[in-house]
Amino acid sequence: MGERPVRPRGAAARAAGLASLALAAACSDEPGTPAPGASAPPAAPAAATEHGRFLWHEHGSGVDFVHRSCGSGKKLLVEINAAGVSLLDYDGDGDLDLFCCQGAALPGFDATGVDLRDRLYRNDGAWHFTDVTDATGAFDDGYTYSAACPDVDGDGDPDLHLANAGRNRWLRNDVKQSGRFVDATDAWGGDAPEWSTAAACVDFDSDGDLDLYVANYVELALDHPGCGRLQQGEAWRIYCHPDEFRPAPDRLYRNDDGRFVDASDRLGDAGKGGAGLGLVPSDYDGDGDVDLFVANDSNPRFLWRNEGGFAFTEAAGEAWVAVDGSGVSTAAMGCDFGDVDGDLDFDLVVANLAMELNNLHRNDGHGRFDDRSTASGFGPPGLLYVGFGCELFDLDLDGDQDALIANGHIMDNVEKYEPAQTFRQPPLCLVNDGRGRFTRLAPEAAGAYFASRQVARGLAVGDLDDDGDLDAVVGHWNGTPALLENRTIVAGSPAPRWLGLKLEGKGKNRQALGARVTVEAGGRTQIDEVRGTSSYAAFHDLRLFFGLGDATGAERVTIRWPDGRTSTHGPLAAGRLHVVAEP
Amino acid sequence: MSPARAPRSAGSELVVRPIGVIRSPFKVHLDAPRQGRLAPSSEGTIELERGLQNLLQDVAGFSHLWVLFWCNYSRGWNAQVVPPRDTRKRGLFATRSPDRPNPIGLTVVELLSVRGTKLRVRGLDMLDGTPVLDLKPYVRYADSIPDASDGWLATLPPEPRPDHRDWTKQPKKAARRAGALLIAAASLLPLGLVGGCGPEQGGARSGRAPAITTPQDDASLLAGDGVLDAEIAAPRKGDESAATAWFQQAVASRGKWRTRDAVRCFERALDVDPAHLGALVEYGFLLLEPGAEQNLGLALLQFRRAQAVVPGQLHALAGEGVARAALHDVARAEPLLRRALDELPEEAVGRRAWSALALADLCAADGRTDEALQLYAQVTADAIPALQRSTALVHVADLLLQLDRPANAEPALRAALVLDPQHVRAHYLLAQLLAKRGDAAAEAAKETRIHELLRQLLDHVSPLYTKDAARRTQLWHELAAAWPENRRLPYSLARDQLDAGDYAGGKATAAELLARDGATAEVSWLAARAAAGGGDLATAKQHLDAMRRADPNAPSTVVRAVLEDWRRGNPDSVDAALFDRTLREWVNGQ
């Protein structure tokens, strides 16, 4: 996505400029209404080690991937937004491996001697990884923005969908048989030719197999004359704003007996003109089927309400999430759903451009959202930053949804245009007080990475060391990904109680994508969903982790499976990962 | 060794210690009168240092005092200068310019009262914060010499000439001269040297203005969070008189004509004199305003530079507080804003409104609801300028909605829309409010539609990128259809068309406006631009003349704007030489 270094918003800038701070005061005076049955959140556990909450494995992990934007000085828009990261257990050994998305040579780029492959790293444990790209063939030659890891063929291992600027690709996981990933693009279809940025696999029609939604950005123009105050010289050249280009329509595919058939006409005209960058599936309205939110760049967002029968209504407007609370179509990148206020519905967070607050839209439980970006404290810390990866998860295992936001500007010469901005920006670690109010964790407490400045893009979350707390990987533009070990649970130290769930679905949806989980523990109820795709340019751990506070386990776990059936389990003991198969 | 016994030599220095400070309503030198006697009603205070009260015994019986002060804002001096009402250079010691080898100022003030170490006085011409060196009683037998001669002052014509520093008081006669800037005309430099943005004054003849250097070239800005934390060095002093000419044009352009021209003139002023306090402050506040030119970081930079020039300059301090608040630098913003509200004079209505609004926003975000509401109430009073008022109304409406008081929020939103009919957020909030009310479905739908179209229009505005002009025109038409009672929409459409180079479209829209609203200044200006862009200079000139008849105070930048449209619309037939020649002819009224 491009940048407007000044704010050409006219009357709307009256809202966005000075008004961005002026939202609810009342919510900070009174606690959010707790959900029935919920008790006050437990006290947060003590902060982790001298390293802070997250230990940055900056060296020695074996992850030597360097993302390449492959620019030649023309500042083509396609160069500036990529660096996706994905977590998947490609070899089925129970731990999460890492896939890093790579760029591809653009006109004028000298690729001589440059390794432009995507890379797959096997997790060997203890924060060491081995490059298995050559062995597995897990790469393609496209300009890859993100990789989704659904088990499309239902054989028990994750495949790869590469969202490229250009033809997308399917790589079928055949590692158990041949040791390699096999190109299945022609066989499976769904190879949208547009500039794709993200994809989500969801069983939209509850027929047991995974369908596909692809967010597309804008037309891929490699001969644009360029933007910026060029009359002052090349040093003022900037990446163009996406408004310079025609948006590319998103694509919807229905899985028809193993082949993805284009069903984009189901989106109608509403699906055009988005310029999608991030997306997240969720049953936001609690009606039993999975809906989908798309974060669009400088255009109104999409909220595809699933009406059943593979029919969709674009409901962002009526749900009040099409624009932010100022009425502005933000430059939205990363997004996620999570129950931030404990009222048992999924609230929405969106990471936006600098000088646009990151948004927190609170779900009112009736299919509508209220902008609580300022009142919740979620928005203001990110005002100066360009937020990409944005993920809600319980990082301190205290039973509520916290957030990480990966930041980095999209203008490497932004200081020329806006003295308050920098190209490299610090990430944000936001901690929830249990009532939906967020506070930025100081770098000293969050960890050294949060005192650094990066050009961050993708952000994926998962338990990479299988200790029960959720770690993170952040993709860096033209850099090496950051591996962040969550130190909430440290061997030999008192740790909060947690519960892990790995769901195994029946049929082709072996990963149980779209399943909704309700955990009741110690008088507190929490909800979550199996999604995979959310944040920006990322695929996450599909296991679910819940902080239990003082409870020694979950009294009851209710699972609504993708096909709509429900099962109840428990009690389940804390401190371990439970594998739950669909009955 | 006492000063009386200090050896006298050409290189000796003497130490002078201030005995107090002036507290004055004049914060910027352009605010201050040329001489105190020219502002007999201006009141202020002389605050002496502690312990000096005994030196004031028997002072109260005098009606007037001499005040010797140090012109601490002086930055260098020239041997010869052009005095404010004059048109030629005079030797420095034949003037009272504050920029002198020893910038000692001398003023006689009327003494109103003495209390402790504070003297209330009237007839000031000093700036706030000026150090005081000495006080002496004014005694008629020694100080009044009625038959003294006035030197070159006696050669000035009886009709007062405009003070070339005072842009607020330009006589209409001077302003009517085509392109003549509102300052003394006789020493106009060839306009080609200054690009039609005003002649230079004073002794400096710098020729073509140097290439604009970006303030962002300051390497210190690249540290940390840029301008938020970096040390800002005091800018170098330049040619203040020349910069003042640009500054005056900037202020005039800012009034209503072309914000972009104002920005350009401010930039030129600061290029010529980076330490020009007025330009730094006013440019900063312009950059705070919502719109295509808003740039909060750049605004903050101006305010910080202004305070490097004059530490504690209140307007700059207020601006810094507003900018930091908008940039969410809450910890540093709040004390600045509170100080601004405490110390800015009441007459600084706009600046106080900015400060109160920003502080209200901070309080609202921090949960200090009561204080926020009180501050918002201050900014919504009738005397507040429309920009701040409309913004405050929308903000307080939003707060009231969050407090679940829609009945109070709705009138605030509607009042905001009276002041600013195209306020996107107000339409958005009103649409939400009406939709929730249930009994206003039709109006809610209309508000939603208006918001939708305004939002789309705003999404297609940028000074750096090409705009989809056809789409914008379509959107304006759709908006006009959805919102027939908003009579400003055709003006917005016309500006859009002209800015996009659609001169045929602009001409048609201007013609509609002429038929509907008559030859007002704004309509005539739009018609002039359209005609010029279409290559019809004669018609453009007619419209320009009509514009000046309607508004004699229109700045000369409008002439340039029209000719720029001429050049843009006719690139093959209008070269630089022809452009410059035509500009000079039009500015000189030929």
Interface residues (C-beta under 8 A of the other chain):
Chain A: G2 R4 P5 V6 R7 P8 R9 G10 A11 A12 A13 R14 A15 A16 G17 L18 A19 S20 L21 A22 L23 A24 A25 A26 C27 S28 D29 C227 G228 R229 Q232 I238 C240 H241 D243 E244 S298 N299 P300 G317 W320 V323 G325 S326 G327 V328 S329 M355 T374 A375 P380 P381 L383 L384 E415 K416 Y417 E418 P419 A420 Q421 T422
Chain B: T214 P215 Q216 L221 L222 G224 D225 G226 V227 L228 L288 P290 G291 A292 E293 Q294 N295 L296 G297 L298 L300 L301 V322 A325 A326 L327 H328 V330 L357 A358 A360 D361 L362 C363 A364 A365 D366 G367 R368 T369 A372 L387 S390 T391 V394 H395 D398 L399 Q402 L403 D404 D420 Q422 H423 V424 R425 H427 Y428 L429 Q432 T448 H451 L454 R455 L457 L458 D459 H460 V461 S462 P463 L464 Y465 T466 D468
